[in-house]
Amino acid sequence: MIDLHFQTNINCMGCVSKVTPVLNTTEGIQSWNVDTTNSSKVLTVKTDSLTAPEIITVVEKAGFKAEML
């Protein structure tokens, strides 16, 4: 299991509620969290099978941007 960290534009609870169904149903994501209090809006994803580019694609599918930290 690895933790991947991304800078995102998921910046409020409304944004979190929009991305939640997508991240929760993505196979390979064990857990995730967005620190909306951090100025970089850091998304942390725990995965055992997905790569950073795959997670970025999932976040973009939900309508947000992500960049590997």
N, CA, C and O atoms as a GROMACS GRO file, in nm:
protein
  276
    1MET      N    1   0.085  -0.118   0.000
    1MET     CA    2   0.000   0.000   0.000
    1MET      C    3   0.090   0.124   0.000
    1MET      O    4   0.184   0.134   0.078
    2ILE      N    5   0.059   0.217  -0.088
    2ILE     CA    6   0.136   0.341  -0.094
    2ILE      C    7   0.042   0.460  -0.080
    2ILE      O    8  -0.077   0.452  -0.112
    3ASP      N    9   0.098   0.570  -0.032
    3ASP     CA   10   0.026   0.697  -0.025
    3ASP      C   11   0.076   0.785  -0.138
    3ASP      O   12   0.196   0.806  -0.152
    4LEU      N   13  -0.015   0.837  -0.218
    4LEU     CA   14   0.019   0.931  -0.324
    4LEU      C   15  -0.042   1.066  -0.287
    4LEU      O   16  -0.154   1.072  -0.237
    5HIS      N   17   0.032   1.173  -0.312
    5HIS     CA   18  -0.012   1.307  -0.274
    5HIS      C   19  -0.020   1.395  -0.398
    5HIS      O   20   0.069   1.394  -0.484
    6PHE      N   21  -0.128   1.472  -0.406
    6PHE     CA   22  -0.154   1.556  -0.522
    6PHE      C   23  -0.199   1.694  -0.477
    6PHE      O   24  -0.270   1.709  -0.378
    7GLN      N   25  -0.156   1.796  -0.551
    7GLN     CA   26  -0.211   1.930  -0.533
    7GLN      C   27  -0.334   1.936  -0.622
    7GLN      O   28  -0.328   1.897  -0.739
    8THR      N   29  -0.446   1.984  -0.568
    8THR     CA   30  -0.572   1.985  -0.644
    8THR      C   31  -0.640   2.121  -0.637
    8THR      O   32  -0.595   2.212  -0.568
    9ASN      N   33  -0.750   2.130  -0.711
    9ASN     CA   34  -0.837   2.247  -0.698
    9ASN      C   35  -0.968   2.208  -0.630
    9ASN      O   36  -1.071   2.272  -0.649
   10ILE      N   37  -0.963   2.101  -0.550
   10ILE     CA   38  -1.076   2.059  -0.467
   10ILE      C   39  -1.066   2.143  -0.340
   10ILE      O   40  -0.993   2.107  -0.247
   11ASN      N   41  -1.139   2.255  -0.334
   11ASN     CA   42  -1.111   2.352  -0.229
   11ASN      C   43  -1.222   2.377  -0.128
   11ASN      O   44  -1.207   2.463  -0.041
   12CYS      N   45  -1.333   2.302  -0.136
   12CYS     CA   46  -1.440   2.323  -0.038
   12CYS      C   47  -1.517   2.193  -0.020
   12CYS      O   48  -1.496   2.097  -0.093
   13MET      N   49  -1.606   2.191   0.076
   13MET     CA   50  -1.683   2.070   0.101
   13MET      C   51  -1.778   2.038  -0.014
   13MET      O   52  -1.810   1.922  -0.037
   14GLY      N   53  -1.822   2.139  -0.086
   14GLY     CA   54  -1.904   2.115  -0.204
   14GLY      C   55  -1.826   2.039  -0.310
   14GLY      O   56  -1.877   1.948  -0.374
   15CYS      N   57  -1.699   2.079  -0.328
   15CYS     CA   58  -1.611   2.009  -0.422
   15CYS      C   59  -1.587   1.866  -0.375
   15CYS      O   60  -1.590   1.772  -0.455
   16VAL      N   61  -1.565   1.850  -0.246
   16VAL     CA   62  -1.542   1.716  -0.190
   16VAL      C   63  -1.664   1.628  -0.217
   16VAL      O   64  -1.650   1.511  -0.252
   17SER      N   65  -1.784   1.684  -0.202
   17SER     CA   66  -1.904   1.604  -0.223
   17SER      C   67  -1.919   1.564  -0.370
   17SER      O   68  -1.978   1.460  -0.399
   18LYS      N   69  -1.867   1.643  -0.462
   18LYS     CA   70  -1.873   1.609  -0.604
   18LYS      C   71  -1.773   1.500  -0.642
   18LYS      O   72  -1.802   1.416  -0.727
   19VAL      N   73  -1.657   1.501  -0.579
   19VAL     CA   74  -1.553   1.404  -0.613
   19VAL      C   75  -1.570   1.272  -0.537
   19VAL      O   76  -1.518   1.169  -0.580
   20THR      N   77  -1.641   1.276  -0.425
   20THR     CA   78  -1.657   1.157  -0.340
   20THR      C   79  -1.711   1.035  -0.415
   20THR      O   80  -1.651   0.928  -0.404
   21PRO      N   81  -1.823   1.046  -0.490
   21PRO     CA   82  -1.874   0.926  -0.556
   21PRO      C   83  -1.774   0.865  -0.656
   21PRO      O   84  -1.768   0.743  -0.671
   22VAL      N   85  -1.699   0.949  -0.721
   22VAL     CA   86  -1.603   0.900  -0.821
   22VAL      C   87  -1.487   0.828  -0.752
   22VAL      O   88  -1.450   0.717  -0.791
   23LEU      N   89  -1.430   0.891  -0.650
   23LEU     CA   90  -1.316   0.829  -0.581
   23LEU      C   91  -1.359   0.705  -0.502
   23LEU      O   92  -1.285   0.606  -0.496
   24ASN      N   93  -1.477   0.709  -0.443
   24ASN     CA   94  -1.523   0.595  -0.364
   24ASN      C   95  -1.554   0.472  -0.447
   24ASN      O   96  -1.549   0.360  -0.396
   25THR      N   97  -1.585   0.490  -0.574
   25THR     CA   98  -1.618   0.376  -0.660
   25THR      C   99  -1.505   0.334  -0.752
   25THR      O  100  -1.522   0.244  -0.834
   26THR      N  101  -1.389   0.398  -0.739
   26THR     CA  102  -1.275   0.361  -0.822
   26THR      C  103  -1.202   0.243  -0.761
   26THR      O  104  -1.152   0.250  -0.649
   27GLU      N  105  -1.198   0.134  -0.836
   27GLU     CA  106  -1.129   0.014  -0.789
   27GLU      C  107  -0.981   0.044  -0.774
   27GLU      O  108  -0.920   0.103  -0.863
   28GLY      N  109  -0.923   0.004  -0.662
   28GLY     CA  110  -0.781   0.026  -0.636
   28GLY      C  111  -0.756   0.136  -0.535
   28GLY      O  112  -0.648   0.142  -0.476
   29ILE      N  113  -0.853   0.225  -0.514
   29ILE     CA  114  -0.839   0.329  -0.413
   29ILE      C  115  -0.891   0.272  -0.282
   29ILE      O  116  -1.010   0.243  -0.268
   30GLN      N  117  -0.802   0.257  -0.185
   30GLN     CA  118  -0.840   0.202  -0.055
   30GLN      C  119  -0.902   0.309   0.034
   30GLN      O  120  -1.000   0.284   0.103
   31SER      N  121  -0.842   0.428   0.032
   31SER     CA  122  -0.896   0.542   0.106
   31SER      C  123  -0.837   0.669   0.048
   31SER      O  124  -0.738   0.665  -0.026
   32TRP      N  125  -0.898   0.783   0.081
   32TRP     CA  126  -0.850   0.911   0.030
   32TRP      C  127  -0.897   1.021   0.124
   32TRP      O  128  -0.991   1.004   0.202
   33ASN      N  129  -0.830   1.135   0.115
   33ASN     CA  130  -0.864   1.251   0.197
   33ASN      C  131  -0.814   1.376   0.127
   33ASN      O  132  -0.707   1.374   0.066
   34VAL      N  133  -0.889   1.484   0.137
   34VAL     CA  134  -0.846   1.613   0.085
   34VAL      C  135  -0.832   1.709   0.202
   34VAL      O  136  -0.927   1.728   0.278
   35ASP      N  137  -0.715   1.771   0.215
   35ASP     CA  138  -0.693   1.872   0.319
   35ASP      C  139  -0.728   2.008   0.260
   35ASP      O  140  -0.643   2.074   0.202
   36THR      N  141  -0.854   2.049   0.276
   36THR     CA  142  -0.898   2.176   0.219
   36THR      C  143  -0.847   2.296   0.298
   36THR      O  144  -0.860   2.409   0.252
   37THR      N  145  -0.788   2.273   0.416
   37THR     CA  146  -0.732   2.383   0.494
   37THR      C  147  -0.591   2.417   0.449
   37THR      O  148  -0.541   2.526   0.478
   38ASN      N  149  -0.526   2.325   0.378
   38ASN     CA  150  -0.392   2.348   0.326
   38ASN      C  151  -0.404   2.431   0.198
   38ASN      O  152  -0.492   2.404   0.116
   39SER      N  153  -0.319   2.530   0.181
   39SER     CA  154  -0.328   2.617   0.063
   39SER      C  155  -0.308   2.540  -0.067
   39SER      O  156  -0.353   2.586  -0.173
   40SER      N  157  -0.242   2.425  -0.062
   40SER     CA  158  -0.222   2.343  -0.182
   40SER      C  159  -0.337   2.246  -0.206
   40SER      O  160  -0.339   2.176  -0.308
   41LYS      N  161  -0.434   2.241  -0.113
   41LYS     CA  162  -0.550   2.151  -0.126
   41LYS      C  163  -0.503   2.009  -0.157
   41LYS      O  164  -0.535   1.954  -0.262
   42VAL      N  165  -0.428   1.952  -0.066
   42VAL     CA  166  -0.360   1.825  -0.087
   42VAL      C  167  -0.457   1.707  -0.077
   42VAL      O  168  -0.526   1.688   0.024
   43LEU      N  169  -0.459   1.630  -0.185
   43LEU     CA  170  -0.534   1.504  -0.191
   43LEU      C  171  -0.437   1.391  -0.163
   43LEU      O  172  -0.334   1.379  -0.230
   44THR      N  173  -0.467   1.309  -0.064
   44THR     CA  174  -0.387   1.192  -0.032
   44THR      C  175  -0.470   1.068  -0.065
   44THR      O  176  -0.583   1.054  -0.020
   45VAL      N  177  -0.411   0.980  -0.145
   45VAL     CA  178  -0.480   0.858  -0.186
   45VAL      C  179  -0.396   0.738  -0.144
   45VAL      O  180  -0.276   0.732  -0.173
   46LYS      N  181  -0.459   0.643  -0.076
   46LYS     CA  182  -0.395   0.517  -0.041
   46LYS      C  183  -0.438   0.415  -0.147
   46LYS      O  184  -0.557   0.392  -0.168
   47THR      N  185  -0.340   0.353  -0.213
   47THR     CA  186  -0.369   0.257  -0.317
   47THR      C  187  -0.267   0.145  -0.316
   47THR      O  188  -0.153   0.162  -0.272
   48ASP      N  189  -0.310   0.030  -0.366
   48ASP     CA  190  -0.216  -0.081  -0.380
   48ASP      C  191  -0.198  -0.120  -0.526
   48ASP      O  192  -0.121  -0.211  -0.557
   49SER      N  193  -0.270  -0.050  -0.617
   49SER     CA  194  -0.261  -0.091  -0.757
   49SER      C  195  -0.262   0.022  -0.859
   49SER      O  196  -0.227  -0.002  -0.975
   50LEU      N  197  -0.300   0.142  -0.821
   50LEU     CA  198  -0.309   0.251  -0.917
   50LEU      C  199  -0.182   0.336  -0.921
   50LEU      O  200  -0.112   0.350  -0.821
   51THR      N  201  -0.155   0.392  -1.037
   51THR     CA  202  -0.041   0.482  -1.054
   51THR      C  203  -0.090   0.626  -1.038
   51THR      O  204  -0.210   0.653  -1.043
   52ALA      N  205   0.004   0.717  -1.020
   52ALA     CA  206  -0.032   0.859  -1.008
   52ALA      C  207  -0.107   0.909  -1.132
   52ALA      O  208  -0.208   0.978  -1.117
   53PRO      N  209  -0.061   0.877  -1.254
   53PRO     CA  210  -0.137   0.923  -1.372
   53PRO      C  211  -0.280   0.868  -1.377
   53PRO      O  212  -0.370   0.937  -1.423
   54GLU      N  213  -0.300   0.746  -1.330
   54GLU     CA  214  -0.435   0.689  -1.328
   54GLU      C  215  -0.524   0.766  -1.231
   54GLU      O  216  -0.641   0.790  -1.260
   55ILE      N  217  -0.470   0.803  -1.116
   55ILE     CA  218  -0.548   0.878  -1.018
   55ILE      C  219  -0.578   1.018  -1.070
   55ILE      O  220  -0.688   1.069  -1.050
   56ILE      N  221  -0.482   1.080  -1.136
   56ILE     CA  222  -0.504   1.212  -1.195
   56ILE      C  223  -0.619   1.204  -1.296
   56ILE      O  224  -0.704   1.294  -1.300
   57THR      N  225  -0.624   1.099  -1.376
   57THR     CA  226  -0.732   1.080  -1.472
   57THR      C  227  -0.867   1.068  -1.403
   57THR      O  228  -0.966   1.123  -1.450
   58VAL      N  229  -0.870   0.995  -1.292
   58VAL     CA  230  -0.995   0.979  -1.216
   58VAL      C  231  -1.041   1.114  -1.161
   58VAL      O  232  -1.159   1.147  -1.170
   59VAL      N  233  -0.950   1.191  -1.106
   59VAL     CA  234  -0.984   1.323  -1.051
   59VAL      C  235  -1.036   1.414  -1.163
   59VAL      O  236  -1.132   1.488  -1.144
   60GLU      N  237  -0.971   1.409  -1.279
   60GLU     CA  238  -1.015   1.491  -1.392
   60GLU      C  239  -1.153   1.448  -1.441
   60GLU      O  240  -1.233   1.531  -1.483
   61LYS      N  241  -1.181   1.318  -1.436
   61LYS     CA  242  -1.313   1.265  -1.473
   61LYS      C  243  -1.421   1.324  -1.381
   61LYS      O  244  -1.535   1.343  -1.424
   62ALA      N  245  -1.385   1.352  -1.257
   62ALA     CA  246  -1.479   1.412  -1.162
   62ALA      C  247  -1.491   1.564  -1.181
   62ALA      O  248  -1.572   1.629  -1.115
   63GLY      N  249  -1.410   1.620  -1.271
   63GLY     CA  250  -1.419   1.763  -1.301
   63GLY      C  251  -1.319   1.851  -1.229
   63GLY      O  252  -1.335   1.973  -1.224
   64PHE      N  253  -1.214   1.789  -1.174
   64PHE     CA  254  -1.113   1.867  -1.099
   64PHE      C  255  -0.974   1.840  -1.156
   64PHE      O  256  -0.955   1.750  -1.237
   65LYS      N  257  -0.880   1.919  -1.112
   65LYS     CA  258  -0.740   1.904  -1.154
   65LYS      C  259  -0.658   1.848  -1.040
   65LYS      O  260  -0.686   1.871  -0.923
   66ALA      N  261  -0.554   1.772  -1.077
   66ALA     CA  262  -0.463   1.718  -0.978
   66ALA      C  263  -0.323   1.714  -1.038
   66ALA      O  264  -0.306   1.686  -1.157
   67GLU      N  265  -0.226   1.743  -0.955
   67GLU     CA  266  -0.085   1.740  -0.996
   67GLU      C  267  -0.007   1.671  -0.887
   67GLU      O  268  -0.021   1.703  -0.769
   68MET      N  269   0.077   1.576  -0.926
   68MET     CA  270   0.156   1.499  -0.830
   68MET      C  271   0.249   1.592  -0.752
   68MET      O  272   0.313   1.680  -0.808
   69LEU      N  273   0.254   1.571  -0.621
   69LEU     CA  274   0.348   1.645  -0.535
   69LEU      C  275   0.474   1.565  -0.516
   69LEU      O  276   0.566   1.610  -0.447
   0.00000   0.00000   0.00000
